[in-house]
Amino acid sequence: MARRSFFDEIRRMWERMDEMMSRIWEEPYPALPGERAGEIEVKTPDVDIMETDSELVITTDMPGLNKDDIQIKVSEDSIEISSEVKREEKEEEKGYIRRERVYRKFYRKLPLPTAVDAEKAKASYKNGVLEVRLPKKEEKKSFTVEIQ
């Protein structure tokens, strides 16, 4: 019986992970309410999560939106960022009509690495960048009790 090397095991694990990820990306995007295949493109924005001693700071690029277009839902252990934009522009001038339609969705749900105080979350949106600040929940402190 041939002896398996460490690198053979790593290669097999890599191939299994590659196969699983391929299946995920080959399947159609998980539908959001009201979405039909091919009508609206759903973008998954890249997200940066920075952790400090007192809070999590989440930033994501969401260009071309108004702050009123963005919805944020925060629970103790996750954050959900979404947006749906439907705009129609119409311009009429001598001899022609220009009409442009914009339909766009952003959606991202992330588990958080630590419990946060969702009620104290703050968000800002400037120049296409969304920043959400989530204060960490204070850890329950334990005390030593002296026996009398």
N, C-alpha and C positions, 0 to 999 in steps of 0.2 A: 504494500500500500504506500502510495506516494505521500510524502509529508507536505502539508500546506504551509506556505510561508505567510508571514505577517502581511506582506504586500499583496498576496493573492486574496486574502480576506478583505483588505481595504478596497481592492479593485472590484470584488463581488458586491460589497456594500455600495460602492459608488454606482455600479451598473443598476442595482435595484432602486437606488434613489433617483437616478436619471430616468428610469422607466416610469416610476411613480409621478415624477414631475411632468414628464411628457404627456401622461394621461390627463393630468389636471389641465394643462394648457390646450390640449386638443379638444376637450369638451367645451361646449358653448359657455360663454360667460354666465354666471349665475344671474338669473333674471331678477330685476328689481320690480316692484309693483308698477304696472302700467307699461312695461318695456316689452317690445316685440323684436325678435331678431332682425338686425339690419336697419331698423329705423333710427335708433339712437345709440350713439357710441358711448359706452361707459368707460371712463378713464379712472385708473387707480393711481391717485397721486402718490409720489414718493414722500415719505415722512421721515423726519429726523426727530429722535427722542433723546433729550439730554436730561440727565438726572443730577440734581444737586442735593445737598443735605436736607433741604426743606421742601423741594418741589420737583415736578417733572415739567419740562418745557418741550412742547411739541410744535414743530414748524412744518409747513407744507406749502408748496407752490400751487396756487389755484388761480392762474391768470385769467383775465377777461371777465371776472365776476364782480357783482356788487355784493357788499357785505350782507344785504338782505336775501341774497340767493343761497347762502350757506346755512346749513343746519348742523348743530353739534349736540350730540347726546353723550353724557358722561355718567358712568356708574362708578362704583368703588373700584372695579377691576378692569374696566374697558372704556374705550372712547370710540364713537362712531361719527365720522365726518361725511356729510353728503351734500349734494347740490344738484339742482336740475334747472337748466336754463332753456327757455323757449322764447326766442325773439324773432320778430320779422321786421325787416326794414324795407321801406318802399320809397323810391325816389323817382319823381316824374319830371322830365324836362322835355324840351322841344324834340319831338319825334322818337323818343324812347322812354321805356320804363325799366328801371333797375329794381329788382326785388331780391333780397337775400334773406335766407332763413338760417337761424342758428338753433340747433338742438344739441344740448350737451349735458352729460351727467358725470359727476364725480362721486365716487363712493369708496370709503375705506373704514374698516372696523379693525381695531387693534386691541389685543390684550395688554394691560399695563403691568410693568414689572413689580409694582408695589401698590398697596392700597392708597387711594387718594380721597380727599374730602371733596366730593363732587359739587356740593352746594357752594363752595368757595372758588370754583373754577372761574377764570377770566380769559377772555379771548379778544384779540385785536386783528384787524385785517388792513394791511397797508401795501400798496404797490404790488398787488397780486400774491402777497405772502400772508398766510394765516398763521398766527401764533396763539397757542393755547397754553395757559399756565395752570397747572393742577397742584395745589398744595398737598403734600403727603399727610396721611392721617397719622396722628401721633400714636406711637406704639404704646400699648398698655404696659405700664410699668409694674413690675413685681417688687414686692417689699419683703424683707426678711422679718419674720415675727419671732421675737424672743419668747421662749417659754418661761413662765413665771413659776 
